[in-house]
Amino acid sequence: MAIQIERHDEEGGLRLEVRGDVDMTTGDRLEQELLRAETEEPATLVLDLSRVEFFDSTGLQILLDADVRAHATDRRLVVVPGTGEAARVLALTQVADRLNVAVIE
């Protein structure tokens, strides 16, 4: 499945809502959207992965890189994994404790 990324301006930040698969073939698009969002310097960037159907090591590396960039620029990256594939990968790799993970309804 292809990837869809919707941008939502929110008070104090920006939210990227991702749907579909995050893998080797779609990861570059997600990475580019994150980099573009970061150039706008939002205080908080929310990456909503709750509707992602497939999430592999490519997606995990993109998250970790974005987290490093956020810390380096004193900004906040919030990851919303939902209860699906992204949440499962974060739990299996024990990375959730390193990231700012939130549950947003």
Buried (B, 14 or more C-beta within 10 A) or exposed (E): EEBEBEEEEEEEBBBBBBBBBBBEEBBEBBBEBBEEBBEEEBEBBBBBBBBBEBBBEBBBEBBBEBBEBBEEEEBBBBBBBBEBBBBEBBEEEEBBEEBBBEEEE
